[in-house]
Amino acid sequence: MKTLMSFFKDESGATAIEYGLIAALISVVAIATLTTVGTKLNAKFEGVSNGLN
């Protein structure tokens, strides 16, 4: 019975899951931001390239 109760009181797995969710959220935000910045940067370079031609 003590083993079962210690299993339910152990929060180390929950902490690992929380850190995993935070890392996933940061990754999604970073990918979205870099995609937007990359698209805008590509448009700028195309404008400069067209201006030089």
C-alpha positions as CSV (number, residue, x, y, z in Angstrom):
1,M,0.0,0.0,0.0
2,K,2.9,2.4,0.8
3,T,4.3,1.8,-2.7
4,L,1.0,2.7,-4.3
5,M,0.7,5.9,-2.3
6,S,4.2,6.9,-3.0
7,F,3.5,6.4,-6.7
8,F,0.5,8.8,-6.6
9,K,2.4,11.4,-4.6
10,D,5.4,11.4,-7.0
11,E,5.3,14.6,-9.1
12,S,8.6,14.2,-11.1
13,G,6.7,12.8,-14.1
14,A,4.3,15.8,-14.1
15,T,7.2,18.2,-14.0
16,A,8.8,16.6,-17.0
17,I,5.6,16.8,-18.9
18,E,5.2,20.4,-18.0
19,Y,8.7,21.2,-19.3
20,G,8.0,19.3,-22.4
21,L,4.8,21.3,-23.1
22,I,6.7,24.6,-22.5
23,A,9.4,23.5,-24.9
24,A,6.8,22.6,-27.5
25,L,5.0,25.9,-27.1
26,I,8.3,27.8,-27.5
27,S,9.1,25.8,-30.6
28,V,5.8,26.5,-32.2
29,V,6.1,30.3,-31.5
30,A,9.7,30.3,-32.8
31,I,8.7,28.5,-36.0
32,A,5.8,30.8,-36.7
33,T,7.9,33.9,-36.1
34,L,10.8,32.7,-38.2
35,T,8.4,31.8,-41.0
36,T,6.9,35.3,-41.0
37,V,10.2,37.0,-40.8
38,G,11.6,34.8,-43.6
39,T,8.7,35.6,-45.9
40,K,9.0,39.4,-45.3
41,L,12.8,39.2,-45.8
42,N,12.4,37.3,-49.0
43,A,10.0,40.0,-50.3
44,K,12.5,42.7,-49.4
45,F,15.3,40.9,-51.3
46,E,13.1,40.5,-54.3
47,G,12.3,44.2,-54.2
48,V,16.0,45.1,-54.1
49,S,16.8,42.6,-56.8
50,N,14.0,44.0,-59.1
51,G,15.3,47.5,-58.3
52,L,18.8,46.7,-59.4
53,N,17.6,45.2,-62.7
